[in-house]
């Protein structure tokens, strides 16, 4: 955790220590998993975090950062363009803002409709690039959360398969809020099994599972995550916010 009262240099050292602790937990979780050789990418969720913290964490060796809001993300990408950062878009994305994503974000975690896929495809085609994406699945059927109904995921994969400027690389999940991280485990297991079934049925490789945040990334890694989205445990509480592990 990062105290708001620490001097700048001490706070930077604390973030480096936080990064080391999270990486060690990922490694320990991998050793307990069925696939200990799997590569897990740590995405530092930097939404509403000040630039100096992002710089400090990048200086400690963190490469992948995730933003949830388009405008904030674009501003940070511009302000930090001198750093070797790979930016992920991890928040809910409206199709009318999709044109701002290709060319700026290396991976979109939250594709949840054909309409959004077409908007991303159109802009990526204009730029002459291929945009990597993950399909967000609403495995728990929570009406307040974004994500594709599990029954509609095969259809979305089929539709995106016709789009030559999109590359669906896997699935993403946000489980229901829970005080006990073990309550998230069945959802992580379920997403992994869904991915395996989809690969068999569609013949497409879906190598990535983006699941697990500050509260439950250990359980996610144990169940097959290849990307985990961790925010406050790395960068400290967001200014003006109390700590919430499920905010990333």
Secondary structure, DSSP 4 states (H G I P E B T S, - for coil): ---TTS-HHHHHHHHHHHHHHHHHHHHHHHHHSS-TT---EEEEE-TT--HHHHHHHHHTT--EEEESSHHHHHHHHHHTTTS--EEEE-S---GGGGGGTTTT-SEEEEE--HHHHHHHHHHHHHHT--EEEEEEE-TT--TTS-SB-GGGHHHHHHHHTT-TTEEEEEEEE-PPP-SSTHHHHHHHHHHHHHHHHHHHHH-----EEE---TTTHHHHHHTT-SEEEE-HHHH-SPTT----GGG-
